[in-house]
Amino acid sequence: MIIALFGIAFLVVIIACIIASFFVRRHRETDTPQPGWTMTDEVFNDPSTNRVMRVWLDQGGERHYVIEANQKAI
């Protein structure tokens, strides 16, 4: 009985994590670039979301990933 309860709780946590992953942004990911960022030529398909992303650099050289609007997967 206790094992079944742990199994159900485990499944609930896994399902909640999967659902939350659709709404949570990844590290340095955003919808729009910030003022002062420089667009690069680097574009890639994010394998976990199947979205096309472009790399932007801020003044400090840090990379940021911006969703390319109206782009199909590469």
Secondary structure, 3 states (H helix, E strand, C coil): CHHHHHHHHHHHHHHHHHHHHCCCCCCCEECCCCCCCEEEEEEEEECCCCEEEEEEECCCCCEEEEECCCCCCC
